[in-house]
Amino acid sequence: MGEMDKKERRASLERFRSGEVPLLVATDLGGRGLDIERVDRVINVHLPQDLDNYLHRVGRTARAGRPGLVVNLVTERDQPLLAKLSKRGGS
């Protein structure tokens, strides 16, 4: 979505929101501020280094009592964040 102009981004988001398009790929910056209902999974290819950013990102799913799934693709670079998550009780 980062290379799209504003009009293209809005049209893509509307197609995703309506269910016409089942998958939305966004950069960390592109995903900020998006409030989309009924997101049932988030796949993190690169984890943010900041715990609050991570929680904000994964909080896009499983809202209002609905089930959700978060998949993290993890490398050694992600160990500090995983340690913070572990201390907080996340898995």
N, C-alpha and C positions, 0 to 999 in steps of 0.2 A: 504494500500500500504506500510505501514511502516515496515511490517515484510517480505516483498518480497526482493529478491536480485535484483540487478540493472537490470539484463536481464529480469526478470519477470515484473518489473515496466515498463520498456520500451515497452515490448510486450502489457501490459495492456493499456498503454497510446495510443499506435498505434491503438488498437482495438476500443478505445473510440473515437479517432480522426476520424477514418474511418466510424464511425456510427454503427459498428458491435455490440458494447456494448453501450447501451443508458445512462448508469449511471456510474459516477465515484465518489467514496467515498475517501476522502483524509483527513488526519490530517492537522492542520495548517502548520506544518513543511513540510509535504509531498506536500502541494499545492503551496508552495513558488516557484517562478520562472517558474511555468507552464504557457505557453502561448498557449492557445488552442482556435482556432477560433470557432465561432458559438455556444458558450455556451449560452443557453437561460434561464437557471435558476440556482440560487445558494441557497442552503438551509443551514443556519447556525444553528447547534445544540447548540454550545457554542459560544457566541460572544467573540471576543478578547477584552481586556480591553483598548487597544490603538486605538484611532480614525483613525490614518493613516493605521494601519493594517486592520481595518474594511473596510475602503474605498478601499484599495488594493484588498481585498478579494471579495467584491461585484462588483468591477470594472471588474470582469471576464465576466460579462454578459452585454448585451445591448451595444455592441461595434459597431462602424461604422454605427450608425443610426438604428441598428436593435433593436427590442423590447426585453425586458428581464424582469425577475421576481426575486426578492430576498425575501425569506421567513426567518424570524428570529424567533426561538423558544426562548422566553424571560423569565427570572426569575428575582427576586429582585436583584440578583448579577449584573445584566446588567444595572441597573438604571443609574450609572455614565456615561456609554457610551451613553445611550439613551438621557441623558441631553445634552451631548456634541453635539450629532446629531441634537437635537432639536434647539440648539443655532445656528447651522450652516445652518438650514433651511431644514434638512432632515425630513422624516416622518417615 
